[in-house]
Amino acid sequence: MKNRLECSVTTCLHNSNNLCDLPSIKVEGPGARCSSQTCCESFEERSQRSSNSVSGYSSPSPETSIDCKAHNCVYNDNCKCEAECVCVGCCCQDATSKSGTECCTFQEG
């Protein structure tokens, strides 16, 4: 299943106009009880050097497969996200590591 993915983490190398250029991402947070306890495991910081270059992956797309380890999320079905639309964002101002990201769509179930 592919999910509609919106990403507001502009410091990520894979973010292009709020779309991800990876064919799939991984969301971590096996014991998460709220979105701030999740993170995008696929985050890679955009460095000054790479800020104007392409990451080398596919073209950005609104549809991305999501491997989800947030076992307490209502959308997690056997480690696959079943939410139609997923938003990945920052839990701090400018994320510099995956711990600064979160799955804003997470809902405890």
Backbone torsions as a table, in degrees:
resi	resn	phi	psi	omega
1	MET	NA	137.4	174.2
2	LYS	-105.1	139.3	180.0
3	ASN	-106.4	151.1	170.4
4	ARG	-76.5	119.7	-176.3
5	LEU	-115.6	124.6	172.7
6	GLU	-114.3	129.3	-177.2
7	CYS	-126.0	123.7	179.0
8	SER	-103.7	13.5	179.9
9	VAL	-87.5	85.1	-174.4
10	THR	-71.3	-12.4	178.0
11	THR	-85.5	0.3	179.2
12	CYS	-86.3	136.6	178.6
13	LEU	-58.0	-29.6	-174.7
14	HIS	-89.9	-3.3	-178.7
15	ASN	-85.6	127.1	175.8
16	SER	-136.0	105.3	-178.3
17	ASN	54.6	45.0	179.2
18	ASN	66.7	18.3	172.3
19	LEU	-117.4	156.0	-179.4
20	CYS	-102.5	139.2	179.3
21	ASP	-94.4	6.2	175.6
22	LEU	-89.6	144.4	177.7
23	PRO	-70.7	-21.2	177.1
24	SER	-154.9	153.8	175.7
25	ILE	-127.8	166.6	177.4
26	LYS	-120.2	129.2	174.8
27	VAL	-106.6	127.9	179.7
28	GLU	-105.8	162.1	178.3
29	GLY	136.9	54.0	-174.0
30	PRO	-54.9	-33.5	-179.5
31	GLY	-106.6	13.8	-174.7
32	ALA	-59.3	140.5	174.8
33	ARG	-119.0	-6.7	176.6
34	CYS	-152.8	163.9	-174.0
35	SER	-60.5	-33.5	-178.6
36	SER	-67.8	-10.4	177.1
37	GLN	-96.1	8.6	175.9
38	THR	-109.7	167.4	174.2
39	CYS	-156.7	159.0	174.8
40	CYS	-88.0	105.4	-178.9
41	GLU	-64.1	-21.4	-177.0
42	SER	-85.4	-2.9	179.8
43	PHE	-58.2	133.7	170.6
44	GLU	-133.9	125.9	-176.6
45	GLU	-66.0	135.4	175.3
46	ARG	-79.3	116.9	-179.6
47	SER	-86.7	165.7	176.8
48	GLN	-54.7	-41.0	-176.9
49	ARG	-66.5	-34.8	-175.2
50	SER	-100.1	3.6	-173.3
51	SER	-61.8	-24.9	-179.5
52	ASN	-110.0	7.7	-178.7
53	SER	-109.8	163.0	179.2
54	VAL	-84.8	144.5	-176.1
55	SER	-74.6	-10.9	178.2
56	GLY	93.6	5.3	179.2
57	TYR	-101.5	-167.9	-177.8
58	SER	-66.9	173.1	177.3
59	SER	-67.0	144.9	177.6
60	PRO	-57.2	139.7	-177.3
61	SER	-140.8	147.7	176.0
62	PRO	-75.0	-10.8	-179.0
63	GLU	-112.8	126.2	-176.1
64	THR	-144.0	140.8	173.9
65	SER	-78.6	141.4	-178.0
66	ILE	-124.3	116.5	173.8
67	ASP	-88.5	118.6	-171.7
68	CYS	-117.4	125.0	177.0
69	LYS	-103.7	7.5	177.0
70	ALA	-81.7	83.5	-171.7
71	HIS	-61.2	-23.4	-178.1
72	ASN	-90.2	4.0	-179.1
73	CYS	-84.0	137.8	-179.9
74	VAL	-63.4	-22.2	-178.0
75	TYR	-88.6	-6.3	-178.7
76	ASN	-81.1	119.1	176.8
77	ASP	-124.8	97.7	179.9
78	ASN	57.1	46.3	178.3
79	CYS	69.1	18.0	173.1
80	LYS	-119.9	135.9	179.7
81	CYS	-78.1	130.4	-179.5
82	GLU	-106.2	5.9	178.2
83	ALA	-73.1	137.4	178.9
84	GLU	-65.1	-42.8	-178.0
85	CYS	-128.3	129.3	-177.4
86	VAL	-123.8	138.0	177.4
87	CYS	-117.8	124.7	173.3
88	VAL	-105.7	132.8	-177.9
89	GLY	-140.6	-170.7	179.9
90	CYS	-103.5	140.7	173.2
91	CYS	-98.2	3.0	172.8
92	CYS	-138.0	177.3	-173.1
93	GLN	-62.2	-58.7	178.6
94	ASP	-128.2	107.3	-177.8
95	ALA	-64.9	133.3	176.1
96	THR	-117.2	-4.0	176.8
97	SER	-151.7	168.3	-178.9
98	LYS	-60.7	-27.1	179.7
99	SER	-68.6	-12.7	176.9
100	GLY	-90.4	4.0	-179.7
101	THR	-110.3	164.7	176.4
102	GLU	-157.2	155.4	173.2
103	CYS	-88.9	105.0	-176.6
104	CYS	-71.4	-13.9	-178.9
105	THR	-84.7	-14.3	-178.3
106	PHE	-50.3	132.3	172.2
107	GLN	-136.2	124.5	-179.5
108	GLU	-66.9	135.6	-178.0
109	GLY	-133.0	NA	NA
